[in-house]
Amino acid sequence: MALPFFGKKPVSPAPGAPRDARAGPGADALRDERPPPTELSALDFTGTDHGRALARVAGQVEVRECGSGIGAAFEEAAVLYANGSDDDALAVLEAAVGAEGGEGGEGAWLMLLDLYRLRGERQRFESRVLDYATRFERSPPPWEDLSRVAGKAAGTELPLVNLSGQLSAAAERQFAQLAKIARRSGGVRIDVAKVRGVDDAGCAVWRGLLAGLAAERLQVRLVNVRALADILSQAVSPGKAQARDTWLMLLELLQYAGDQARFEDVAVDYAVTFEESPPSWEGRGDAPTARAAQADEAQSTDPEAFAFEGELCGAANDTLRRLAAFAVERREVRIDCRRLCRLDFVCAGTLFNILATLQAQGKLVCLRDVNAMVAGLLRVMSVDKVAHVTLRH
């Protein structure tokens, strides 16, 4: 789908202005190959300017009238998300678009779909994409679990728990302890290299644990799963509708192994055996599929761009200080935001000051592949008036 652009493209430096020799031909390509920009106003937010302050933000910070014209509800959702109130932001957006397609404009819908992706809520995302496609007559953004991007960008190594021996329903206490570790640390890695077998009751308990952790949005990684998958594959028989939880646990292990070809074969056998749809492939493993690898290569970080990653918070943010230093000798400053998950209100204010200074110096700044929730805050803070901001797919 065509990528909407946030804000007006800042005016380029006057003809004859000195050009950064390091910008190279890539700078001209960046400028010349872009499609004509779509103004933010073209994304219908179904709202008018408002004069009230938004008080539901952290640190007693108030957001005053910004003249953004994107609608009170959507400004509120952007600020709530920026300050960590994800549930409140979700409630605001869902009420705005309505349960049956609603009256929300495309900007609101993109924010809602991206918030589902940022929360890792695939089922809710997929329940809305058809409404989006029908209403706006264009392809919706593809599903991508951006909560995993947040986890990887955070750079925090999850605790490792080793499972061993034969697992049965009696291992429920062991699984409960594992769940406590995951809740305390925000996730867990589970090494199953020493597991010698799991009976059907044990698979049921294990699947219940994984489903519960997923519902709590905790990160889970199963490692060294191939040997255990081989063991479970010997415990199932195509055509015999027995050991259903073992079948489903086998499919789960193949997801974490990144073995899509084998997963599809087992999924077909499962569907024939139990006469029901198998789980969908989601590729939970570290090994990407060929298609995913190609997508990652195509979207690799621009070596000449400055990267924003994870969550940026606070006025004295080290990333923003490095950005200011990075921009000193550049005429065109490209900022890769593909792995940026959240920007808080205070940090956004500091970013605006930096970018306004760069604009005054005649520099062109482009923030690329920004998720719609962050882009909403940038619009509230008028960052789009001092930089060119584009949405990610």
C-alpha positions as CSV (number, residue, x, y, z in Angstrom):
1,M,0.0,0.0,0.0
2,A,1.1,3.5,-0.5
3,L,2.8,4.9,2.6
4,P,1.2,8.0,3.9
5,F,3.5,10.9,4.9
6,F,3.3,12.8,8.1
7,G,3.6,16.5,7.7
8,K,5.0,18.8,5.1
9,K,8.4,18.3,3.7
10,P,10.7,21.0,5.1
11,V,12.0,23.5,2.7
12,S,15.3,22.5,1.2
13,P,18.3,24.8,1.6
14,A,18.5,27.6,-1.0
15,P,20.2,26.8,-4.3
16,G,23.9,27.3,-4.2
17,A,24.1,26.4,-0.5
18,P,27.2,24.3,0.4
19,R,26.6,20.6,0.0
20,D,28.0,18.0,2.4
21,A,30.5,16.0,0.3
22,R,29.7,12.9,2.3
23,A,26.0,13.0,1.4
24,G,26.9,11.4,-1.9
25,P,24.5,10.4,-4.6
26,G,22.3,8.6,-2.1
27,A,21.0,12.0,-0.9
28,D,19.8,12.9,-4.4
29,A,18.2,9.5,-4.7
30,L,16.4,9.9,-1.4
31,R,15.0,13.3,-2.5
32,D,14.2,12.4,-6.2
33,E,12.7,8.9,-5.9
34,R,10.2,9.6,-3.2
35,P,6.5,9.6,-4.3
36,P,4.7,12.9,-4.0
37,P,4.1,13.4,-0.3
38,T,0.6,13.0,1.1
39,E,-0.1,15.6,3.7
40,L,-1.1,14.5,7.2
41,S,-4.4,16.3,6.7
42,A,-5.2,13.8,3.9
43,L,-5.4,11.2,6.6
44,D,-8.8,11.9,8.0
45,F,-8.7,11.9,11.8
46,T,-12.3,13.1,12.0
47,G,-11.7,15.8,14.5
48,T,-11.3,19.5,15.0
49,D,-8.8,21.6,17.0
50,H,-9.5,21.6,20.6
51,G,-8.6,23.9,23.4
52,R,-8.7,21.7,26.4
53,A,-5.6,20.3,28.2
54,L,-4.9,16.6,28.3
55,A,-4.2,15.9,32.0
56,R,-4.0,12.1,31.9
57,V,-0.3,11.9,31.4
58,A,2.6,11.0,33.6
59,G,4.5,13.5,35.7
60,Q,1.8,16.1,35.9
61,V,2.7,17.2,32.4
62,E,-0.1,18.9,30.6
63,V,-0.5,19.0,26.8
64,R,-1.9,22.3,25.8
65,E,-3.6,23.2,22.5
66,C,-1.2,22.5,19.7
67,G,-3.5,23.5,16.8
68,S,-2.9,20.0,15.3
69,G,-6.4,19.5,14.0
70,I,-6.1,15.7,14.4
71,G,-8.9,15.3,16.9
72,A,-9.0,15.3,20.6
73,A,-9.4,11.5,21.0
74,F,-6.4,10.8,18.8
75,E,-4.1,13.3,20.5
76,E,-5.1,11.8,23.8
77,A,-4.4,8.3,22.6
78,A,-0.9,9.3,21.3
79,V,0.0,11.0,24.6
80,L,-1.4,8.2,26.7
81,Y,0.7,5.7,24.8
82,A,3.8,7.9,25.0
83,N,3.5,7.8,28.8
84,G,2.9,4.1,29.1
85,S,-0.9,4.0,29.5
86,D,-1.3,1.4,26.7
87,D,-4.7,0.1,27.9
88,D,-6.2,3.6,28.1
89,A,-4.8,4.5,24.6
90,L,-6.4,1.4,23.2
91,A,-9.8,2.1,24.8
92,V,-9.7,5.7,23.3
93,L,-8.9,4.4,19.8
94,E,-11.4,1.6,19.8
95,A,-14.1,3.9,20.9
96,A,-13.2,6.4,18.2
97,V,-13.3,3.9,15.3
98,G,-16.4,2.1,16.7
99,A,-17.2,-1.5,17.0
100,E,-18.6,-1.9,13.5
101,G,-16.3,0.2,11.5
102,G,-17.2,3.5,13.1
103,E,-16.5,7.0,11.9
104,G,-12.8,7.2,12.6
105,G,-10.6,8.4,9.8
106,E,-7.7,6.5,8.3
107,G,-5.2,8.1,10.7
108,A,-7.1,6.7,13.7
109,W,-7.3,3.2,12.1
110,L,-3.6,3.1,11.4
111,M,-2.9,4.1,15.0
112,L,-5.2,1.3,16.3
113,L,-3.7,-1.4,14.0
114,D,-0.2,-0.4,15.0
115,L,-1.1,-0.4,18.7
116,Y,-2.3,-4.0,18.2
117,R,1.0,-4.8,16.5
118,L,3.0,-3.1,19.3
119,R,1.1,-5.2,21.9
120,G,1.5,-8.4,20.0
121,E,-2.2,-8.9,19.7
122,R,-2.6,-10.7,16.4
123,Q,-6.1,-12.0,16.9
124,R,-7.5,-8.5,17.6
125,F,-5.4,-7.1,14.7
126,E,-6.8,-9.6,12.2
127,S,-10.4,-8.9,13.4
128,R,-10.0,-5.3,12.3
129,V,-8.0,-5.4,9.0
130,L,-11.0,-6.4,6.9
131,D,-13.0,-3.4,8.2
132,Y,-10.0,-1.2,7.4
133,A,-9.6,-2.6,3.8
134,T,-13.4,-2.3,3.2
135,R,-13.6,1.2,4.5
136,F,-10.6,2.7,2.8
137,E,-10.4,0.4,-0.2
138,R,-6.7,-0.3,0.2
139,S,-4.6,-3.2,1.5
140,P,-4.1,-3.0,5.3
141,P,-0.7,-3.1,6.9
142,P,0.6,-6.7,7.2
143,W,0.8,-8.4,10.6
144,E,4.1,-8.0,12.3
145,D,4.7,-8.6,16.0
146,L,6.3,-5.3,17.0
147,S,6.3,-6.3,20.7
148,R,9.2,-8.7,19.8
149,V,11.0,-5.8,18.1
150,A,10.6,-3.9,21.4
151,G,12.0,-6.9,23.4
152,K,15.0,-7.3,21.1
153,A,15.7,-3.5,21.1
154,A,15.6,-3.4,24.9
155,G,18.8,-5.4,24.9
156,T,17.9,-7.3,28.1
157,E,18.8,-11.0,28.2
158,L,16.0,-13.1,29.5
159,P,16.7,-15.6,32.3
160,L,17.4,-19.2,31.2
161,V,15.5,-22.1,32.7
162,N,16.5,-25.7,31.9
163,L,13.9,-28.4,31.8
164,S,15.0,-32.1,32.0
165,G,13.8,-35.6,32.3
166,Q,10.3,-36.9,31.6
167,L,7.6,-34.3,31.9
168,S,4.0,-35.2,32.8
169,A,1.1,-33.5,34.6
170,A,3.1,-33.9,37.8
171,A,5.4,-31.2,36.4
172,E,2.7,-28.6,36.9
173,R,4.5,-27.2,40.0
174,Q,7.7,-26.9,38.0
175,F,5.9,-25.0,35.2
176,A,4.3,-22.7,37.8
177,Q,7.7,-21.8,39.1
178,L,8.8,-21.1,35.6
179,A,5.8,-18.8,35.1
180,K,6.9,-16.8,38.3
181,I,10.4,-16.3,36.8
182,A,8.9,-15.1,33.6
183,R,6.6,-12.6,35.3
184,R,9.4,-11.3,37.5
185,S,11.7,-10.8,34.5
186,G,9.3,-9.9,31.7
187,G,10.0,-13.2,29.9
188,V,12.0,-16.4,30.0
189,R,14.1,-18.7,27.8
190,I,13.4,-22.4,28.2
191,D,16.1,-24.8,27.2
192,V,14.6,-28.3,26.5
193,A,17.7,-30.0,25.3
194,K,17.6,-32.4,28.3
195,V,13.9,-33.3,28.1
196,R,13.6,-37.0,27.3
197,G,9.9,-37.0,26.7
198,V,6.5,-35.5,27.5
199,D,3.3,-37.4,27.8
200,D,0.0,-36.0,26.6
201,A,-1.1,-34.7,30.0
202,G,2.3,-33.0,30.4
203,C,1.9,-31.4,26.9
204,A,-1.5,-30.1,28.0
205,V,0.0,-28.4,31.1
206,W,2.9,-27.0,29.1
207,R,0.6,-25.6,26.4
208,G,-1.5,-24.0,29.1
209,L,1.6,-22.3,30.5
210,L,2.7,-20.9,27.1
211,A,-0.8,-19.7,26.4
212,G,-1.0,-18.0,29.8
213,L,2.4,-16.2,29.4
214,A,1.4,-15.1,25.9
215,A,-1.9,-13.7,27.3
216,E,0.2,-11.7,29.7
217,R,2.4,-10.4,26.9
218,L,5.5,-12.0,28.4
219,Q,8.4,-13.0,26.1
220,V,9.0,-16.7,25.8
221,R,11.7,-18.4,23.8
222,L,12.1,-22.2,23.6
223,V,15.7,-23.2,22.6
224,N,17.3,-26.5,21.5
225,V,13.9,-27.8,20.5
226,R,14.6,-30.0,17.5
227,A,15.5,-33.2,19.5
228,L,12.4,-33.0,21.5
229,A,10.3,-32.4,18.4
230,D,11.7,-35.6,17.0
231,I,10.7,-37.4,20.2
232,L,7.2,-36.1,20.1
233,S,6.8,-36.9,16.4
234,Q,7.2,-40.6,17.3
235,A,4.4,-40.3,19.8
236,V,1.7,-39.3,17.2
237,S,0.2,-41.3,14.4
238,P,-1.6,-39.8,11.4
239,G,-5.1,-41.1,11.2
240,K,-5.4,-41.9,14.9
241,A,-7.2,-39.2,16.8
242,Q,-5.3,-39.6,20.0
243,A,-2.8,-37.5,22.0
244,R,-4.2,-34.2,20.7
245,D,-2.1,-32.1,23.1
246,T,1.0,-33.9,22.0
247,W,0.2,-33.0,18.3
248,L,-0.3,-29.4,19.3
249,M,2.9,-29.3,21.4
250,L,4.8,-30.8,18.4
251,L,3.5,-28.0,16.2
252,E,4.5,-25.5,18.9
253,L,8.1,-26.8,19.0
254,L,8.4,-26.6,15.2
255,Q,7.3,-23.0,15.4
256,Y,10.2,-22.3,17.8
257,A,12.6,-24.3,15.6
258,G,11.7,-22.1,12.6
259,D,11.1,-25.3,10.6
260,Q,8.1,-24.2,8.4
261,A,8.3,-27.0,5.9
262,R,8.0,-29.7,8.6
263,F,5.4,-27.6,10.4
264,E,3.2,-27.6,7.3
265,D,3.5,-31.3,6.8
266,V,2.5,-32.0,10.4
267,A,-0.3,-29.4,10.3
268,V,-1.8,-31.3,7.3
269,D,-1.7,-34.6,9.1
270,Y,-3.2,-33.0,12.2
271,A,-6.1,-31.5,10.1
272,V,-6.9,-34.9,8.5
273,T,-6.6,-36.7,11.8
274,F,-8.7,-34.5,13.9
275,E,-10.9,-32.9,11.2
276,E,-10.2,-29.4,12.5
277,S,-8.0,-26.5,11.4
278,P,-4.4,-26.6,12.8
279,P,-2.7,-23.6,14.3
280,S,-1.3,-21.1,11.8
281,W,2.4,-20.7,11.2
282,E,3.8,-17.7,13.1
283,G,7.6,-18.5,13.0
284,R,8.5,-18.0,16.7
285,G,12.0,-19.2,16.3
286,D,15.2,-17.2,15.9
287,A,15.8,-18.7,12.4
288,P,13.8,-16.6,9.9
289,T,12.1,-18.1,6.9
290,A,13.6,-17.2,3.5
291,R,10.8,-14.7,2.9
292,A,11.4,-13.0,6.2
293,A,15.1,-13.0,5.6
294,Q,14.6,-11.3,2.3
295,A,12.3,-8.7,3.9
296,D,14.8,-8.0,6.6
297,E,17.6,-7.6,4.0
298,A,15.4,-5.2,1.9
299,Q,14.6,-3.2,5.1
300,S,18.1,-3.2,6.5
301,T,19.3,-0.2,8.3
302,D,20.6,2.6,6.1
303,P,24.4,2.8,6.9
304,E,24.2,6.6,6.5
305,A,21.2,6.9,8.8
306,F,21.0,7.5,12.6
307,A,18.9,4.8,14.3
308,F,16.3,5.2,17.0
309,E,15.6,2.0,18.8
310,G,13.4,0.7,21.6
311,E,11.9,3.3,24.0
312,L,13.3,6.8,24.2
313,C,12.5,8.6,27.4
314,G,13.5,11.8,29.2
315,A,14.8,15.2,28.3
316,A,18.5,14.2,29.0
317,N,18.4,11.3,26.6
318,D,21.8,10.1,25.4
319,T,20.4,9.0,22.0
320,L,19.3,12.5,21.3
321,R,22.6,14.0,22.3
322,R,24.3,11.6,19.9
323,L,21.8,12.6,17.2
324,A,22.8,16.2,17.6
325,A,26.4,15.3,17.2
326,F,25.7,13.1,14.2
327,A,23.9,15.9,12.4
328,V,26.6,18.5,12.8
329,E,28.4,17.9,9.5
330,R,25.4,16.6,7.5
331,R,23.1,18.6,5.3
332,E,20.5,15.8,5.1
333,V,19.9,13.8,8.3
334,R,18.1,10.5,7.9
335,I,16.7,8.9,11.0
336,D,15.8,5.2,10.9
337,C,12.8,4.6,13.3
338,R,11.9,1.1,12.3
339,R,12.9,-0.3,15.7
340,L,11.6,2.7,17.6
341,C,8.6,1.5,19.7
342,R,7.9,4.4,22.0
343,L,8.8,8.0,22.5
344,D,7.7,9.7,25.7
345,F,6.3,13.2,25.9
346,V,9.3,14.9,27.4
347,C,11.7,13.3,25.0
348,A,9.5,14.3,22.1
349,G,9.8,17.9,23.3
350,T,13.6,17.7,23.3
351,L,13.6,16.1,19.9
352,F,11.4,19.0,18.6
353,N,14.0,21.6,19.9
354,I,16.9,19.7,18.2
355,L,15.1,19.3,14.9
356,A,13.9,23.0,14.9
357,T,17.6,24.0,15.4
358,L,18.6,21.8,12.5
359,Q,15.9,23.2,10.3
360,A,17.0,26.7,11.1
361,Q,20.5,25.7,10.0
362,G,19.1,24.7,6.6
363,K,19.3,21.0,7.2
364,L,16.7,18.5,5.8
365,V,15.7,15.9,8.4
366,C,13.7,12.8,7.6
367,L,12.3,10.3,10.2
368,R,11.5,7.1,8.3
369,D,9.4,4.0,9.2
370,V,7.8,5.5,12.2
371,N,5.0,3.5,13.8
372,A,1.6,5.3,13.8
373,M,1.4,5.7,17.6
374,V,4.7,7.5,17.7
375,A,3.8,9.5,14.6
376,G,0.6,10.6,16.4
377,L,2.7,12.1,19.2
378,L,5.1,13.7,16.7
379,R,2.1,15.4,15.1
380,V,0.8,16.6,18.5
381,M,4.2,18.0,19.2
382,S,4.5,19.6,15.7
383,V,7.6,17.7,15.0
384,D,6.2,17.1,11.5
385,K,6.6,20.9,10.9
386,V,10.4,20.7,11.3
387,A,11.1,17.3,9.8
388,H,9.7,14.9,7.2
389,V,8.0,12.0,8.9
390,T,6.9,8.8,7.1
391,L,4.9,5.8,8.4
392,R,6.3,2.3,8.3
393,H,4.2,-0.4,6.6
